[in-house]
């Protein structure tokens, strides 16, 4: 309710018979009659807040309204601003008090530094605060934090991240030298230093490679000093190094490095098995000298056809490998350069995936095709822990195209054709219903779970539900994009590694690549691994994936019957077989069979005979007995520290509750399970992630068959899971699919902005946000919003050096038809990723000028100056190939001048 009060400024017009359009205050200024009260108020806001109105009514429910009605709106905005500012000031005082009371709390220092952005965002609008000033304030806060916590690695890492954005490159290098000299054993600092080096435009490919080589040497010294756990980090850096080599065009060298590491750690002769992490340098030199003899013999190596492994090497009987001819050297005519060079360069790179031998025809024309031992010598290390060897296997799988095993350091491998939505042939701005024009109905653009894919799996990569999924679930093992060379390498390499997780991955890849021959491969493996229950489970899933449900039932029955004769510790693994058998029956709408499977697990068996399920629904007594058995299995497994078995029992318990009592009781069982894991401090572990994924799958399957479903049930579960596991894109895909059914998009955007995009390390999260923005509504998206997401993504430290982000952004601008923006993205991309051949080659695809001779020459010179691999020589033109790199590229005002290339700490 508003109370009208007279306005003195309108006194002269009270008898004019009309209402003046000019407010009284403005008219007084025009006539030069400014009030003394206005003169007394300074033209800035007091730090104590807004001045109180002197003529406020006594009744707080009343508010003044004069002819100057806009003042009420402005006052409401000011009140909101004042409230927000007071809230920020209160948090500032709280954080300041916290760091004063607990100066050794490094997380509080980081929070105070991050809070500076919030402070500056609420500053008075007339104050223009630059990013440099904001960064300097953060550095001042963190410097105080380092004085209080001189040994804090996380504060030091954040300090250097911020300094990189505002300091000159030479100054940053100098600081990194001091930091690494003082903290040689700080693994996270070395990773941050590598991140800085790969993103520095002054570094050419050879400079970056020397930094990685030095980091591997330092990590190896840490392992010698007893820090065996650093071996896993060493493998991560090795994987990162090979990725940089491949993206620079040196694919053969990267493949050779992986071949050397796999031969050295999986097929080392027995005479070198005694080597430990602390072996002396003489022993290591002797071993590498022995390995060099194997390498120089040029016999087939790991992943190649006919390879037998270093362990079985006999120089008198082995023959060297001769690879197929890659074609004659390319010698284009002058008038074909603009049309042919980039195409032939890409085709020749695709045909030369494996290292050549000195006897091959193209080795003389292209010496980089042959990988000498000296080319990979500094990258080879002996791994002594099983976890590091397993990490190496996963890295090799990811290198060969199985991205579900990839670490967060590798590019996502998303292709523009599958990433961007299909272009609508026709689009109408107006639709007509019974002759009445109206806005067309907005349709959801996400119809299933196969759009973005499954990434960020980490420890879930060996989960059988993901390696052998059902048709309606995610398909993480995407083999459709694999090249023929990658398929051959996977088949040959995995066949060389007996037992362990490699045989499970081999079976999964064979099921996807060669479904006709996978049954033969499975039976061959089972002949030598009869007691491997995981392999039996995988074989049953293979049969189910091919539609042979009856055969899958027989495999499960035979495996579980055979398990009665196994040792007690092996019998504990049968719970996974029972659970997946029950889910198989549930997926094929035989719920009674599923309940019979879950009930049958409680029966004591002594004879190793195949299990046959009874007909009909089990009795209530048997169901209660199964529930009690599963509850006891959960508690006993948790008490023994067997979280994997406990989760299998939890999932089985939830499925039994769902089949017998319905959805709500099943969700209650899952809530109880989450509370149990939380009480054991297992909330952010792989066990909890698997449990959330199983719960989401139960709800997803329920939505596909139930006549009605509350979307809030699935939304609540997914929001909880995303807060704990923001890198898992399966949860994000499920949330986006669920919300697309309601056509309410802001819920997805809110979760992404508040949970996922707050982590600068999560490049997959940024890619998913961009993908979701373009697909949530069919045929429609806001290009400005998408462009803003790309800009924010490449502004992060990790995103700035992600070649996939730059390539997708470039293709996005090409789709929009904006040649100038596409060129700007290309220029910034080659500046942020100076070692990437793929980003440099985007210059040949620029709209309008990409296929011109002048542009081809510019791209060629850029690659030459940065030391990138060129397979097809460009014939010399009059006056040379063109200008130098610095003359070709427009000035990038977004980055500071860095001067000439800097060798950095390594030299």
C-alpha positions in Angstrom: 0.0 0.0 0.0 1.4 3.4 -0.9 0.7 6.8 0.7 0.6 9.8 -1.7 2.4 12.9 -0.4 2.5 16.2 -2.0 5.5 17.0 -4.1 6.6 20.6 -3.7 8.2 20.6 -7.1 4.8 20.4 -8.8 3.3 23.3 -7.0 3.6 25.7 -9.9 1.7 23.3 -12.2 -1.2 22.4 -9.8 -3.7 24.6 -11.6 -2.6 23.9 -15.2 -5.1 21.1 -15.7 -2.5 18.5 -16.8 0.3 16.4 -15.3 3.8 17.4 -16.3 6.0 14.8 -17.9 9.0 16.2 -16.3 9.7 15.2 -12.7 9.9 18.1 -10.2 13.5 17.4 -9.3 14.6 17.4 -12.9 12.8 20.6 -13.6 14.4 22.4 -10.7 17.8 21.5 -12.1 16.8 22.8 -15.4 15.7 26.2 -13.9 18.8 26.3 -11.8 16.9 25.8 -8.5 18.8 22.9 -7.0 17.8 22.4 -3.4 20.3 22.9 -0.6 19.5 19.4 0.6 20.8 17.9 -2.6 23.9 20.1 -2.4 24.7 18.7 1.0 24.7 15.0 -0.2 28.1 14.0 -1.8 28.0 12.2 -5.1 29.2 8.8 -3.8 27.9 6.1 -1.6 29.1 6.0 2.0 31.0 3.0 3.1 28.5 2.7 5.9 25.6 2.0 3.5 22.7 4.0 2.1 21.6 7.2 3.9 18.2 6.8 5.5 15.3 8.8 4.2 14.3 11.6 6.5 10.6 11.6 5.7 9.9 7.9 6.1 6.3 7.3 7.3 5.8 5.9 10.8 3.9 2.9 9.4 6.5 0.5 8.0 3.8 -1.0 5.7 3.4 2.3 3.9 5.8 3.6 1.3 5.9 7.0 -0.3 4.9 7.5 -3.9 5.2 10.9 -5.6 4.9 11.9 -9.2 8.6 10.9 -9.4 7.5 7.2 -9.3 10.8 5.9 -10.7 12.5 6.8 -7.4 10.6 4.0 -5.7 12.1 1.5 -8.1 15.6 3.0 -7.8 15.3 2.8 -4.0 14.3 -0.9 -4.1 17.3 -1.6 -6.3 19.5 0.3 -3.9 18.1 -1.6 -0.9 18.8 -4.9 -2.7 22.3 -3.8 -3.5 22.8 -2.6 0.1 21.6 -6.0 1.5 23.9 -7.9 -0.8 26.8 -5.6 0.1 26.2 -6.1 3.8 26.1 -9.8 3.3 29.5 -9.7 1.5 31.0 -7.5 4.1 29.9 -9.9 6.8 31.5 -12.8 5.1 34.6 -10.8 4.6 34.8 -10.2 8.3 34.1 -13.8 9.1 36.9 -15.0 6.8 39.3 -12.4 8.1 38.5 -13.5 11.7 39.0 -17.1 10.7 42.5 -16.6 9.2 43.5 -14.6 12.2 42.3 -17.2 14.7 43.5 -20.2 12.6 46.4 -19.0 10.4 47.5 -22.6 9.7 44.2 -23.4 8.0 45.1 -23.3 4.3 41.6 -23.8 3.0 40.5 -20.6 4.8 43.2 -18.7 3.1 42.1 -20.0 -0.3 38.5 -19.1 0.5 39.5 -15.6 1.5 41.4 -15.2 -1.8 38.5 -16.5 -3.9 36.2 -14.2 -2.0 38.0 -11.1 -3.4 36.1 -11.7 -6.7 32.8 -11.4 -4.9 33.9 -8.2 -3.1 34.9 -6.6 -6.4 31.7 -7.7 -8.1 29.7 -5.7 -5.6 31.8 -2.6 -5.9 30.2 0.7 -6.8 29.5 0.8 -10.5 31.6 3.8 -11.1 34.7 1.9 -10.0 36.2 -0.1 -12.9 38.3 -2.8 -11.4 40.5 -4.7 -13.9 41.4 -8.3 -13.7 45.0 -7.4 -13.0 44.0 -5.4 -9.9 41.8 -8.3 -8.7 44.6 -10.8 -9.2 47.1 -8.6 -7.3 44.7 -8.4 -4.3 44.5 -12.2 -4.4 48.3 -12.5 -4.5 48.5 -10.3 -1.5 46.1 -12.5 0.5 47.9 -15.7 -0.6 51.3 -14.2 0.2 50.1 -13.6 3.8 48.8 -17.2 3.7 52.3 -18.5 2.7 53.9 -16.6 5.5 51.5 -18.3 7.9 51.7 -21.7 6.1 55.2 -21.8 4.5 55.0 -25.5 3.6 51.5 -25.3 2.0 51.6 -26.8 -1.5 48.0 -25.9 -2.3 48.4 -22.2 -1.4 51.7 -22.1 -3.4 50.0 -23.7 -6.4 47.1 -21.3 -6.3 49.5 -18.4 -6.0 51.4 -19.4 -9.1 48.1 -20.0 -11.0 47.1 -16.4 -10.4 50.6 -15.0 -11.0 50.7 -16.7 -14.4 47.7 -14.5 -15.6 49.4 -11.2 -14.8 53.1 -11.6 -14.7 55.6 -11.6 -17.6 56.6 -15.1 -18.7 60.2 -14.6 -17.7 59.2 -13.6 -14.2 56.9 -16.6 -13.9 59.8 -18.9 -15.1 62.1 -17.4 -12.5 59.7 -18.0 -9.7 59.0 -21.5 -10.8 62.8 -22.2 -10.7 63.0 -21.1 -7.1 59.9 -23.0 -6.1 60.9 -26.3 -7.7 64.4 -26.0 -6.3 62.9 -25.7 -2.8 60.2 -28.3 -3.3 61.7 -31.0 -5.5 59.4 -33.7 -4.1 56.2 -31.8 -4.6 54.3 -33.7 -7.3 51.4 -31.3 -7.6 53.8 -28.4 -8.1 55.5 -30.2 -10.9 52.2 -30.9 -12.6 51.2 -27.3 -12.3 54.6 -26.2 -13.8 54.0 -28.6 -16.7 50.6 -27.0 -17.2 52.2 -23.6 -17.4 54.8 -24.8 -19.9 52.4 -26.4 -22.3 50.3 -23.2 -22.3 53.2 -20.8 -22.8 53.2 -19.4 -26.4 57.0 -18.9 -26.3 57.7 -22.6 -25.9 58.1 -24.7 -29.1 57.5 -28.4 -29.2 61.1 -29.4 -28.3 61.0 -27.0 -25.4 57.9 -28.6 -24.0 59.2 -32.1 -24.6 62.4 -31.3 -22.7 60.3 -30.1 -19.7 58.4 -33.4 -19.7 61.6 -35.4 -19.9 63.1 -33.6 -17.0 59.9 -34.1 -14.9 60.0 -37.8 -15.6 63.6 -37.9 -14.4 62.8 -36.1 -11.2 59.8 -38.4 -10.5 62.1 -41.4 -11.1 64.5 -40.0 -8.5 61.6 -39.7 -6.0 60.9 -43.4 -6.5 64.5 -44.3 -5.9 64.3 -42.4 -2.7 61.5 -44.6 -1.4 58.4 -42.7 -2.6 57.0 -45.7 -4.5 53.5 -44.1 -4.7 54.9 -41.5 -7.1 55.0 -44.3 -9.8 51.3 -43.7 -10.6 52.0 -40.0 -11.1 55.0 -40.9 -13.2 52.7 -43.0 -15.5 50.3 -40.0 -15.7 53.1 -37.7 -16.8 54.3 -40.3 -19.3 50.7 -40.5 -20.8 50.6 -36.7 -21.0 54.0 -36.7 -22.7 52.9 -39.2 -25.4 49.7 -37.2 -25.9 51.7 -34.0 -26.6 54.0 -35.9 -29.0 51.0 -37.3 -30.9 49.4 -33.9 -31.1 52.6 -32.4 -32.4 52.5 -34.9 -35.2 55.1 -37.3 -33.9 52.8 -40.2 -33.7 55.4 -42.9 -34.4 57.5 -41.7 -31.5 54.5 -41.7 -29.1 53.6 -45.2 -30.2 57.2 -46.3 -29.8 57.4 -44.9 -26.3 54.3 -46.9 -25.3 55.7 -50.1 -27.0 58.9 -49.7 -25.0 57.1 -49.2 -21.7 54.8 -52.1 -22.2 57.7 -54.4 -23.3 59.8 -53.3 -20.4 57.1 -53.7 -17.7 55.0 -56.6 -19.0 57.4 -58.8 -21.0 60.7 -58.2 -19.2 62.9 -61.4 -19.3 63.1 -63.4 -16.1 66.7 -62.4 -15.5 65.6 -58.8 -14.8 62.6 -59.7 -12.6 64.7 -59.0 -9.5 64.8 -55.3 -10.2 63.3 -53.1 -7.5 62.5 -49.4 -7.2 65.8 -48.7 -5.6 68.0 -50.5 -8.1 71.3 -48.8 -8.8 72.1 -47.1 -12.1 74.5 -49.7 -13.2 71.8 -52.4 -13.1 69.4 -50.1 -14.9 71.9 -49.3 -17.6 72.7 -53.0 -18.1 69.0 -53.8 -18.5 68.4 -51.0 -20.9 71.4 -52.1 -22.9 69.9 -55.5 -23.2 66.6 -54.0 -24.2 68.3 -51.8 -26.8 69.5 -55.0 -28.5 65.9 -56.2 -28.7 64.7 -52.8 -30.0 67.4 -52.5 -32.7 66.6 -56.0 -34.0 63.4 -54.5 -35.4 61.3 -57.6 -34.6 57.6 -57.0 -34.1 56.9 -55.1 -30.9 54.0 -54.9 -28.5 50.7 -54.3 -30.3 52.1 -55.3 -33.7 51.1 -58.4 -35.7 53.4 -61.3 -34.9 54.8 -59.8 -31.7 55.9 -62.3 -29.0 57.4 -60.0 -26.4 60.9 -59.2 -25.2 60.8 -62.2 -22.9 60.6 -64.6 -25.9 63.1 -62.7 -28.0 65.8 -64.8 -29.8 67.9 -62.8 -32.1 68.8 -65.8 -34.2 65.3 -66.8 -35.1 63.2 -63.6 -35.1 62.6 -61.7 -38.3 62.1 -58.0 -38.6 58.7 -56.6 -39.4 58.0 -55.0 -42.8 55.0 -52.6 -42.7 52.8 -52.1 -45.7 53.8 -49.4 -48.1 52.3 -46.0 -47.3 52.5 -44.8 -50.9 55.0 -42.8 -52.9 56.2 -39.4 -51.7 53.8 -36.6 -52.4 55.0 -34.1 -55.0 52.2 -31.7 -55.9 52.2 -29.5 -58.9 52.3 -25.8 -58.4 48.6 -25.2 -59.2 47.4 -28.0 -56.9 49.0 -26.8 -53.7 45.9 -25.0 -52.3 43.6 -27.9 -53.0 45.9 -30.9 -52.2 48.4 -30.1 -49.5 46.3 -30.2 -46.3 44.3 -33.2 -47.5 47.4 -35.2 -48.3 49.1 -34.2 -45.1 46.1 -35.5 -43.1 45.8 -38.7 -45.2 49.5 -39.5 -44.9 49.4 -39.0 -41.1 46.5 -41.4 -40.8 48.3 -44.1 -42.8 51.6 -43.9 -40.8 50.4 -44.7 -37.3 53.0 -47.3 -36.5 56.8 -46.8 -36.5 58.5 -48.0 -39.6 61.7 -50.1 -39.9 64.9 -49.1 -41.5 64.2 -51.5 -44.4 60.9 -49.8 -45.3 60.7 -47.8 -48.5 59.5 -44.5 -47.0 62.1 -44.6 -44.2 64.6 -42.8 -46.5 62.1 -40.1 -47.5 60.9 -39.5 -44.0 63.5 -40.3 -41.3 61.0 -39.6 -38.5 59.1 -42.7 -39.5 61.8 -44.9 -37.9 61.9 -44.7 -34.1 65.4 -45.3 -32.8 66.1 -46.4 -29.3 67.7 -43.0 -28.4 64.4 -41.4 -29.3 62.6 -43.1 -26.5 65.4 -43.9 -24.1 64.7 -41.0 -21.7 61.0 -42.0 -21.5 61.4 -45.6 -20.3 61.2 -46.6 -16.7 60.7 -49.8 -14.8 57.5 -49.9 -12.7 57.6 -51.9 -9.5 54.1 -51.6 -8.2 51.0 -53.3 -9.6 48.9 -50.2 -9.4 51.4 -48.3 -11.6 51.4 -51.2 -14.1 47.6 -51.2 -14.2 47.7 -47.4 -14.8 50.1 -48.0 -17.7 47.7 -50.5 -19.2 44.8 -48.1 -18.9 46.9 -45.3 -20.5 47.8 -47.5 -23.4 44.1 -48.4 -23.9 43.1 -44.8 -23.9 46.0 -44.0 -26.3 44.5 -46.5 -28.7 41.0 -44.9 -28.7 39.2 -46.4 -25.6 38.5 -43.0 -24.0 36.7 -44.5 -21.0 40.1 -45.3 -19.6 41.6 -41.9 -20.3 42.8 -39.6 -17.6 41.6 -36.0 -17.3 44.9 -34.8 -18.9 44.0 -36.2 -22.3 41.7 -34.5 -24.9 38.2 -35.8 -24.9 38.3 -36.9 -28.6 34.8 -35.5 -29.3 34.2 -35.1 -33.0 32.3 -32.0 -34.4 29.9 -34.1 -36.4 28.6 -35.9 -33.2 29.0 -32.9 -30.9 27.0 -30.3 -32.7 23.2 -30.8 -33.3 22.0 -31.6 -36.8 21.1 -28.5 -38.8 17.3 -28.3 -39.3 16.4 -28.1 -43.0 13.4 -25.9 -42.3 12.5 -23.7 -39.3 9.4 -21.6 -38.8 9.1 -18.6 -36.6 5.3 -18.9 -36.5 3.0 -21.9 -36.2 -0.7 -21.8 -36.9 -3.3 -23.7 -34.9 -6.8 -23.4 -36.3 -5.7 -20.4 -38.3 -4.3 -18.6 -35.2 -0.6 -17.6 -35.3 1.5 -18.6 -32.3 5.0 -19.5 -31.3 5.9 -23.1 -32.4 6.0 -25.7 -29.8 9.4 -26.2 -28.3 10.6 -29.8 -28.4 13.2 -31.4 -26.3 16.4 -32.2 -28.2 17.6 -35.2 -26.0 15.9 -38.5 -26.6 18.4 -40.9 -25.1 21.6 -41.4 -23.2 24.0 -41.8 -26.2 24.5 -38.2 -27.0 27.5 -37.0 -25.1 28.9 -40.3 -23.8 30.4 -41.4 -20.6 33.5 -39.6 -19.4 35.2 -38.9 -16.1 34.9 -42.6 -15.0 38.3 -43.0 -13.3 37.9 -46.0 -11.0 34.7 -47.1 -12.7 36.4 -48.0 -15.9 36.5 -51.7 -15.0 32.9 -51.9 -13.9 31.2 -54.8 -15.7 27.9 -52.9 -16.0 29.8 -50.3 -18.2 32.0 -52.7 -20.1 29.1 -55.0 -21.0 26.1 -52.7 -20.9 22.5 -53.4 -21.9 21.0 -51.7 -25.0 19.1 -49.1 -23.0 22.1 -48.0 -20.9 25.3 -46.0 -21.6 27.8 -47.4 -24.0 31.1 -46.1 -22.7 33.2 -48.5 -24.8 32.6 -46.6 -28.1 34.6 -48.5 -30.7 32.8 -47.0 -33.8 35.3 -44.2 -34.0 38.4 -46.4 -33.8 40.7 -46.6 -36.8 41.7 -49.9 -38.3 45.2 -49.4 -36.9 43.8 -48.9 -33.4 41.6 -52.0 -33.6 44.6 -54.1 -34.7 46.8 -52.7 -32.0 44.2 -53.4 -29.3 43.6 -57.0 -30.5 47.3 -57.8 -30.8 48.3 -56.1 -27.6 45.6 -57.5 -25.4 46.1 -61.0 -26.7 49.7 -60.8 -25.5 48.7 -60.1 -21.8 47.4 -63.2 -20.0 44.9 -63.0 -17.2 44.1 -60.0 -15.0 42.0 -57.1 -16.1 43.5 -57.2 -19.6 41.5 -60.3 -20.5 38.2 -58.6 -19.3 38.9 -55.6 -21.5 39.9 -57.8 -24.4 36.6 -59.6 -24.2 34.7 -56.3 -24.0 36.5 -54.9 -27.0 36.1 -58.1 -29.0 32.3 -58.1 -28.2 32.1 -54.6 -29.7 34.5 -55.0 -32.6 34.1 -58.6 -33.6 30.8 -59.9 -32.2 30.8 -63.0 -34.4 34.2 -64.3 -33.0 33.9 -63.1 -29.4 32.4 -66.5 -28.2 35.5 -68.3 -29.4 37.8 -65.8 -27.7 35.8 -66.2 -24.4 36.0 -70.0 -24.5 39.7 -69.9 -25.2 40.3 -67.6 -22.2 38.1 -69.8 -19.9 40.1 -72.9 -20.7 43.2 -71.3 -19.0 41.2 -69.3 -16.4 38.5 -71.8 -15.2 38.2 -70.3 -11.7 38.1 -66.7 -12.8 34.5 -65.8 -11.7 34.8 -62.3 -13.2 35.6 -63.8 -16.6 32.6 -66.1 -16.3 30.4 -63.1 -15.5 31.8 -61.2 -18.5 31.1 -64.2 -20.8 27.5 -64.3 -19.6 27.1 -60.6 -20.3 28.5 -61.2 -23.8 25.8 -63.8 -24.5 23.1 -61.5 -23.1 24.3 -58.5 -25.3 24.0 -60.7 -28.4 20.4 -61.7 -27.4 21.2 -65.2 -26.2 19.5 -64.9 -22.9 19.0 -68.6 -22.4 22.8 -69.2 -23.0 23.5 -66.4 -20.5 21.4 -68.2 -17.9 23.3 -71.4 -18.5 26.6 -69.7 -18.1 25.5 -68.1 -14.8 24.2 -71.4 -13.6 27.4 -73.3 -14.5 29.7 -70.7 -13.0 27.8 -70.4 -9.7 27.6 -74.2 -9.4 31.3 -74.5 -10.0 32.0 -71.8 -7.4 31.0 -74.2 -4.6 34.3 -76.0 -5.0 36.4 -72.8 -4.8 38.2 -71.5 -1.7 36.2 -69.3 0.7 37.8 -66.0 -0.4 36.8 -66.8 -4.1 33.3 -67.7 -3.0 32.8 -64.1 -1.8 32.9 -62.9 -5.4 29.8 -64.9 -6.3 27.6 -62.0 -5.1 28.4 -60.1 -8.2 27.3 -62.9 -10.4 24.0 -63.3 -8.5 23.3 -59.6 -8.8 24.0 -59.3 -12.5 22.0 -62.5 -13.2 19.0 -61.0 -11.4 19.4 -57.7 -13.3 19.5 -59.7 -16.6 16.1 -61.3 -15.7 14.7 -57.9 -14.7 15.8 -56.2 -17.9 14.0 -58.9 -19.9 10.8 -58.4 -18.0 10.9 -61.7 -16.1 10.6 -60.3 -12.6 9.7 -63.6 -11.0 12.9 -65.1 -12.3 14.8 -62.1 -10.9 13.3 -62.7 -7.5 14.1 -66.4 -7.7 17.8 -65.6 -8.5 18.1 -63.2 -5.5 16.4 -65.8 -3.2 18.6 -68.6 -4.6 21.8 -67.0 -3.4 20.9 -67.8 0.2 20.8 -71.5 -0.4 23.7 -73.5 0.9 25.3 -75.7 -1.8 28.0 -78.3 -1.6 27.9 -80.0 -5.0 29.4 -78.2 -8.0 26.4 -78.7 -10.3 24.7 -76.1 -12.5 21.9 -74.2 -10.9 18.4 -74.3 -12.3 15.8 -71.7 -11.2 12.3 -72.9 -9.9 9.1 -71.7 -11.6 6.7 -69.3 -10.1 7.0 -66.5 -7.5 9.1 -67.3 -4.4 7.4 -67.6 -1.0 7.3 -64.7 1.4 9.4 -66.8 3.8 12.1 -67.2 1.2 12.0 -63.4 0.4 12.4 -62.5 4.0 15.3 -64.9 4.4 17.0 -63.3 1.3 16.5 -59.8 2.8 18.0 -60.8 6.1 20.9 -62.6 4.3 21.7 -59.4 2.3 21.5 -57.2 5.3 23.9 -59.3 7.2 26.2 -59.4 4.1 26.3 -55.6 4.0 27.3 -55.2 7.6 29.8 -58.0 7.6 31.5 -56.8 4.4 31.7 -53.3 5.7 33.2 -54.5 9.0 35.9 -56.5 7.0 36.7 -53.5 4.8 35.3 -55.1 1.6 33.4 -52.2 0.2 33.0 -53.8 -3.2 31.1 -56.8 -1.9 29.0 -54.5 0.4 27.9 -52.4 -2.5 27.0 -55.5 -4.5 24.8 -56.6 -1.6 23.2 -53.1 -1.3 22.3 -53.1 -5.0 20.8 -56.6 -4.7 18.9 -55.5 -1.6 17.5 -52.5 -3.4 16.4 -54.6 -6.4 14.7 -57.2 -4.3 12.8 -54.4 -2.4 11.8 -52.9 -5.7 10.5 -56.2 -7.2 8.6 -57.2 -4.1 7.4 -53.9 -2.5 7.7 -51.2 -5.1 9.7 -48.1 -5.9 9.4 -46.0 -2.7 10.6 -48.8 -0.4 13.5 -49.5 -2.7 14.5 -45.8 -2.6 14.3 -46.0 1.2 16.8 -49.0 1.1 19.1 -46.9 -1.0 19.0 -44.0 1.5 19.9 -46.4 4.2 22.8 -47.7 2.1 24.1 -44.2 1.5 23.9 -43.5 5.2 25.9 -46.6 6.0 28.7 -45.6 3.5 28.7 -42.1 5.0 29.2 -43.5 8.5 32.2 -45.4 7.2 33.7 -42.3 5.5 33.1 -43.8 2.1 30.9 -41.1 0.6 33.3 -39.9 -2.1 34.7 -43.3 -3.0 34.2 -45.4 -6.1 31.9 -47.6 -4.0 29.5 -44.7 -3.4 29.7 -43.7 -7.0 28.7 -47.2 -8.1 25.8 -47.2 -5.7 24.5 -43.9 -7.0 24.8 -45.1 -10.6 22.8 -48.3 -9.7 20.1 -46.2 -8.0 19.9 -43.9 -11.0 19.7 -46.9 -13.3 16.8 -48.3 -11.3 14.9 -45.1 -11.6 15.7 -44.7 -15.3 14.5 -48.2 -16.1 11.4 -47.5 -14.0 10.6 -44.4 -16.1 10.8 -46.4 -19.3 8.1 -48.8 -18.3 6.0 -47.0 -15.7 2.8 -45.2 -16.9 3.5 -42.2 -14.7 6.7 -41.0 -13.0 7.7 -38.0 -10.8 10.8 -36.5 -12.4 11.7 -35.0 -9.0 12.6 -38.5 -7.8 15.4 -39.0 -10.3 16.4 -35.3 -10.1 17.0 -35.4 -6.4 19.2 -38.5 -6.6 21.2 -37.1 -9.5 21.8 -33.7 -7.8 23.2 -35.5 -4.8 25.5 -37.6 -7.0 26.7 -34.7 -9.1 27.7 -32.8 -5.9 29.9 -35.7 -5.0 31.1 -36.7 -8.5 30.9 -33.7 -10.8 33.2 -35.2 -13.4 31.0 -38.2 -14.1 29.1 -37.1 -17.2 26.7 -40.1 -16.9 25.0 -38.3 -14.0 24.9 -35.1 -16.0 23.5 -36.9 -19.1 20.7 -38.5 -17.0 19.8 -35.2 -15.4 19.6 -33.4 -18.8 17.5 -36.2 -20.2 15.2 -36.1 -17.2 14.7 -32.4 -17.4 14.2 -32.3 -21.1 11.0 -34.3 -20.6 9.7 -31.3 -18.6 11.2 -28.8 -21.0 12.5 -26.8 -18.1 16.1 -26.0 -18.9 17.2 -23.7 -16.1 17.5 -26.5 -13.6 20.3 -28.1 -15.6 22.0 -24.8 -16.1 21.8 -24.1 -12.3 23.4 -27.5 -11.4 26.1 -26.9 -14.0 26.9 -23.4 -12.8 26.8 -24.1 -9.1 28.4 -27.5 -9.0 30.2 -28.6 -12.1 31.7 -25.4 -13.7 33.2 -24.3 -10.4 36.0 -26.8 -10.9 38.6 -25.4 -13.3 40.1 -28.9 -13.6 36.9 -30.4 -15.0 37.2 -29.9 -18.8 34.6 -32.6 -19.4 32.2 -30.5 -17.4 32.7 -27.5 -19.6 32.3 -29.6 -22.7 29.1 -31.1 -21.4 27.7 -27.7 -20.5 28.3 -26.5 -24.1 26.8 -29.7 -25.6 23.7 -29.5 -23.3 23.1 -25.8 -24.2 22.9 -26.8 -27.9 20.8 -29.9 -27.5 18.3 -29.2 -24.7 15.9 -27.7 -27.2 15.5 -29.3 -30.6 16.7 -27.2 -33.5 17.2 -24.0 -31.3 20.0 -22.6 -29.2 21.4 -19.2 -28.4 24.8 -18.9 -30.1 25.8 -16.1 -27.8 25.3 -18.3 -24.7 27.3 -21.1 -26.4 30.1 -18.7 -27.3 30.2 -17.4 -23.7 30.6 -20.9 -22.4 33.5 -21.5 -24.8 35.1 -18.3 -23.7 34.7 -19.2 -20.0 36.0 -22.7 -20.7 39.3 -21.6 -22.4 39.8 -19.1 -19.6 40.6 -21.8 -17.2 44.1 -23.1 -16.8 43.3 -26.7 -18.0 40.8 -25.6 -20.6 43.2 -23.2 -22.2 45.5 -26.1 -23.3 42.7 -28.5 -24.3 43.0 -28.8 -28.1 39.5 -30.3 -28.3 37.9 -27.2 -26.9 39.7 -25.0 -29.4 38.8 -27.2 -32.3 35.1 -27.4 -31.3 34.9 -23.6 -30.8 36.5 -23.1 -34.3 34.0 -25.4 -35.9 31.2 -23.7 -34.0 32.1 -20.3 -35.5 32.3 -21.8 -38.9 28.8 -23.2 -38.5 27.6 -19.8 -37.5 29.1 -18.4 -40.7 31.3 -15.9 -38.8 34.7 -16.0 -40.6 36.2 -13.3 -38.5 35.4 -14.9 -35.2 36.6 -18.3 -36.6 39.9 -16.7 -37.5 40.2 -15.1 -34.0 39.6 -18.5 -32.3 42.3 -20.0 -34.5 44.8 -17.4 -33.7 44.1 -17.7 -29.9 44.2 -21.5 -30.2 47.7 -21.7 -31.8 48.9 -19.2 -29.2 47.5 -21.3 -26.3 48.6 -24.7 -27.8 51.8 -24.0 -29.7 52.6 -27.7 -29.8 49.4 -28.8 -31.4 49.5 -29.6 -35.1 45.7 -30.2 -35.3 45.0 -26.6 -34.0 47.5 -25.2 -36.5 46.0 -27.1 -39.4 42.6 -25.5 -38.6 44.0 -22.5 -40.5 43.5 -24.5 -43.7 39.7 -24.7 -43.0 39.1 -21.0 -42.4 36.0 -19.9 -44.3 36.8 -18.1 -47.5 40.6 -18.1 -47.3 41.5 -21.6 -45.9 42.1 -23.2 -49.2 44.2 -20.3 -50.7 47.8 -20.7 -51.5 48.8 -17.8 -49.3 47.0 -19.2 -46.3 48.5 -22.7 -46.8 51.9 -21.1 -46.9 51.2 -19.3 -43.6 50.1 -22.5 -41.9 53.1 -24.3 -43.2 55.5 -21.7 -41.9 53.8 -21.7 -38.5 54.3 -25.4 -38.2 58.0 -25.1 -39.3 58.8 -22.4 -36.8 57.2 -24.3 -33.9 58.9 -27.6 -34.7 55.7 -29.5 -35.6 55.8 -32.6 -37.7 55.3 -32.1 -41.5 55.0 -35.2 -43.6 54.4 -33.6 -47.0 56.8 -30.9 -48.1 55.4 -27.8 -49.7 57.2 -26.8 -52.8 59.2 -23.6 -52.5 57.5 -20.6 -54.0 58.9 -17.4 -55.4 60.1 -15.4 -52.4 59.9 -18.5 -50.1 56.9 -19.9 -48.4 55.7 -16.6 -47.2 56.1 -14.4 -44.2 57.3 -15.5 -40.8 54.9 -16.6 -38.1 54.9 -13.2 -36.3 54.2 -11.4 -39.5 51.4 -13.7 -40.4 49.3 -13.6 -37.3 47.4 -10.5 -36.1 48.3 -9.2 -32.7 46.4 -10.9 -29.9 45.5 -8.1 -27.4 44.2 -10.6 -24.9 47.7 -11.8 -23.9 50.7 -9.9 -22.6 53.9 -9.6 -24.6 56.1 -12.4 -23.7 59.2 -11.7 -25.8 61.3 -14.4 -27.5 61.0 -18.1 -26.5 62.3 -18.9 -23.0 64.1 -22.2 -22.3 62.8 -22.0 -18.8 63.8 -24.0 -15.7 65.1 -27.1 -17.6 68.0 -25.4 -19.4 
